[in-house]
Amino acid sequence: MQRIAARQTSWEFRKFRGLRRLYSPAKNTGACLAGNDAGIIPDMPPFDYTPPRYTGPDADEIMRKRREFLSPSMFCFYKKPVNIVHGRMQYLFDDNGRRYLDAFGGIATVNCGHCHPDVVKAIVDQTKSLQHSTILYLNHAIADFAEALASKLPGDLKVVFFTNSGTEANELAMMMARLYTDCHDIISLRNAYHGNASGTMAATAQCSWKFNVVQSGVHHALNPDPYRGLFGADGEKYAHDVQDLIQFGTSGHVAAFISEAIQGVGGIIELAPGYLPAVYNSIRKAGGLCIADEVQSGFARSGSHFWGFEAHGVVPDIVTMAKGIGNGIPLGAVVTTPKVAEVLTRRCYFNTFGGNPVSTAAGHAVLKVIEREKLQENAHVVGSYLKERLNDLKSKHEIIGDVRGRGLMLGVELVTDRHLKTPAKVEILQVMEQMKDMGLLVGKGGFYGNVFRITPPLCFSKEDADFLVDVMDYAMTKL
């Protein structure tokens, strides 16, 4: 009965809203850090919810099946992988009912929070009504969501193509740019990640994510990385390299430039100020289109803006998105202008599951939740507070070389030498393990694998931020 009551309580929306603690009082930073100096393990913020009892297979049995039946390319975090079986808002639960603070958000995907009741309801209701048909018939779900999504974008960006993932979205965007310009050359950035299909793998520029297969027509410019880059935070100097690529690496005409505003897989690198306006100008002079990859930074995650590119004062010709668009539902989209969209009428373009009614109902619910619960504002307020606390931690621990990002898309780069910026590849694994043992889950990325990727659900509170920093502080003190 206790479990049933807890389950019922969790679905009561009024109760649920009361638990969110959107703007909780900040703890005293000095006191928190001093407490960790004293060897006190931080307490996780209270959360009035009890998950249902898990009766499925244990971690060892699941791992055995993974090894036997799933791709050997799949890997897990942690020496002893966690068996996550339940989620509620910014928290996850393992098979023993232990609660974890999720500061990774399914890789910047669960923007509204795990199992948000409104998103779940939209999915269930639509599934009961119509799970799938085809876009060859009419259905209001896809049209309603397309209209709502277009309203969130600037200028003439109002034609939507739905896909199932970010890779699909970027593949489609690149193809459309090539068709529109009648040109093959595309410029991407070093350290970028845009997907793992043939075209997007070409645009990706990290050897860890590139197989030795034919990848043509993409040139990679210097990455405008304020921390490790050649010109520091001088965006305009990096932009000269794009102009050089156009003049010396192409016919003088290009199809497109594609970039993330904040590189996610690359280690939460926010492009240097002034870079995108200068590059967009050069690309358009060369007849190309500008593609903004918002797969990770979109849907209010950056806090200051709904889309990452908006922080740079530019308007792209094509915007791609996925992850946060569906709060975990397989869904992606390409949004462009009517003029560019027209190129796909030259032949038949079709996507069986793109625009599926269940997926688009979920996406529409996500937009409503973000707006009604002011999650963009929360991402800005809590994200700014968390970044400030992480910078305080940097002052204490020499191993932290850089704290960067915006909103609730933050990176903490670990180095063994601040002057040489030597990647702390071993130490980050040690810290990560200790944080997991204390109930904190974070991501890891960057070219050297030495950057903590902090991309939690946007309902993250200041109390959660305090717990994250205190746990990180405690773990680093134990190195």
Disulfide bonds with the S-S distance in Angstrom:
none
